[in-house]
Amino acid sequence: MSPPVIRRARASDAEAFAALLGDPQVLPGLLQLPYPSIEAWRVRLADNDAPGRSDLVLVAERDGQVVGSAGLHPVGATQRRRHAMSLGLSVAPAHQRTGVGSTLMHALLDAADNWLGVLRIELTVFGDNDGAIALYRKFGFEVEGTHRAYALRAGSYVDVLAMARLHPRPPQLPS
């Protein structure tokens, strides 16, 4: 399989986002609701390019098809948390374990470490999502705790792991 092409998401990707995040094999690993709206995704993706927004939303494409998405998002409105962002990632089932997740992670971490001044990246992942946990560990994320009964998934409350990664080489002033 050819390596995926990474690019910034755009409003015209709304249908692909709704399909990917609504996929019955992808949805259980996300904190999204079923039946995603194409129009809601169109608005959300168009808003990401609005002045003053600091979200970075990327897609991975193979042969012109969106096969994965990933994003960095501010964790809150408070000035004291400007150094932190949250991470989300999804990969189409047919493209899992083919390098799409790693390619998206490389792109996000490059942006966070070298361009955005992010010190801390946070995420939550369902405790039974072994593939995602392994991917995050591969990129330096560590488990910081467990949130018990964090989210309702298919009629049952499920735990998530809180994971985070600190910048491995925080920027320094020249000597």
C-alpha positions in Angstrom: 0.0 0.0 0.0 1.2 3.5 -0.8 2.0 5.8 2.1 -0.9 8.2 2.9 -0.8 11.9 1.9 -1.4 14.2 4.8 -3.1 17.5 4.3 -5.2 20.0 6.3 -8.9 19.1 6.4 -11.4 21.3 4.5 -15.1 21.8 4.5 -15.5 19.7 1.4 -14.3 16.7 3.5 -17.5 16.8 5.6 -19.0 13.7 3.9 -15.8 11.8 4.4 -15.7 12.8 8.1 -19.3 11.7 8.7 -18.6 8.4 7.0 -15.3 7.7 8.8 -16.5 8.7 12.3 -19.9 7.0 11.8 -18.4 3.7 10.6 -19.7 0.9 12.9 -16.1 -0.3 13.5 -14.7 3.2 14.2 -17.5 4.7 16.2 -17.1 2.5 19.4 -13.5 3.8 19.8 -14.6 7.5 19.7 -16.5 9.8 22.0 -18.8 10.8 19.0 -22.5 10.1 18.7 -23.9 7.8 16.1 -25.3 9.1 12.8 -23.0 12.1 12.3 -24.4 15.0 10.3 -22.6 15.9 7.1 -23.8 19.5 7.5 -22.6 19.7 11.1 -19.2 18.5 9.9 -19.2 21.0 7.0 -19.8 23.9 9.5 -17.2 22.5 12.0 -14.5 22.1 9.3 -15.2 25.5 7.8 -15.0 27.0 11.3 -11.5 25.5 11.8 -10.0 28.0 9.4 -11.6 31.0 11.0 -9.2 33.7 12.2 -8.1 33.1 15.8 -8.8 29.3 15.8 -5.9 27.2 16.9 -7.2 23.8 16.1 -5.2 21.8 13.6 -7.3 19.1 11.8 -5.6 16.9 9.3 -6.7 14.0 7.0 -4.8 11.1 5.5 -5.6 10.3 1.9 -4.9 7.2 -0.2 -5.8 7.3 -3.9 -7.9 10.5 -3.3 -10.0 8.9 -0.5 -9.9 10.1 3.2 -8.7 7.1 5.2 -7.9 8.8 8.5 -8.2 12.0 10.4 -6.5 13.6 13.4 -6.6 16.8 15.2 -5.0 19.0 17.9 -7.5 21.1 19.8 -7.1 23.7 22.6 -8.1 22.1 26.0 -9.9 25.2 27.4 -10.4 28.9 27.3 -8.2 29.7 30.2 -4.9 31.4 29.5 -3.1 29.1 32.0 -3.7 26.1 29.8 -2.5 27.6 26.5 0.5 25.2 26.5 -1.8 22.1 26.3 -3.8 20.6 23.5 -6.0 17.5 23.2 -5.5 15.0 20.4 -8.0 12.9 18.5 -7.3 10.3 15.8 -9.4 7.9 13.7 -8.4 5.5 10.9 -10.8 3.6 8.5 -10.9 -0.1 9.4 -9.4 -1.2 6.1 -6.4 1.1 6.7 -5.7 0.3 10.3 -2.2 -1.1 11.0 -0.9 0.1 7.6 0.9 3.2 8.8 -1.9 5.7 8.5 -2.1 6.4 12.3 1.7 6.7 12.6 1.9 9.1 9.6 -0.9 11.2 11.2 0.9 11.2 14.6 4.2 12.2 13.0 2.5 15.2 11.3 0.6 16.3 14.5 3.7 16.0 16.7 5.9 17.9 14.3 3.4 20.7 14.3 3.0 20.6 18.0 6.7 20.4 18.8 8.2 22.7 16.1 5.5 25.2 15.1 2.7 25.5 17.8 4.7 25.8 21.0 2.7 23.0 22.6 4.3 21.6 25.8 1.6 19.0 26.7 -0.7 16.9 24.5 -3.5 15.1 26.3 -6.0 12.4 25.2 -8.4 9.9 26.5 -8.7 6.4 25.0 -11.0 3.6 25.9 -9.2 1.1 28.1 -9.9 -1.8 25.7 -8.6 -0.1 22.6 -5.3 -1.9 22.6 -4.2 -0.8 19.1 -4.7 2.9 19.9 -3.0 2.6 23.2 0.0 0.9 21.6 0.2 3.7 18.9 0.1 6.4 21.6 2.8 4.7 23.7 5.0 4.3 20.6 4.9 8.2 20.3 5.8 8.8 24.0 2.4 9.1 25.6 2.1 7.8 29.1 -0.9 6.7 31.1 -1.7 9.2 33.8 -4.8 7.6 35.2 -8.1 5.9 34.7 -11.5 7.7 34.5 -14.0 5.1 35.7 -17.4 4.8 33.9 -16.3 7.8 31.8 -18.6 7.3 28.8 -21.7 5.4 27.7 -20.9 3.1 24.8 -23.4 0.8 23.4 -25.5 0.7 26.6 -22.6 0.2 29.0 -20.4 2.6 31.0 -16.8 2.2 29.9 -13.5 3.4 31.5 -11.0 5.5 29.6 -7.3 6.0 30.2 -6.0 9.5 30.5 -2.7 9.7 28.5 -0.4 12.6 27.9 2.9 13.4 26.3 5.2 16.2 27.3 7.4 17.9 24.6 10.6 15.8 24.5 12.8 18.9 23.8 11.0 22.0 24.9 12.2 25.1 23.0 15.0 27.0 24.7 16.2 30.5 24.3 19.5 30.9 22.5 22.5 31.1 24.8 
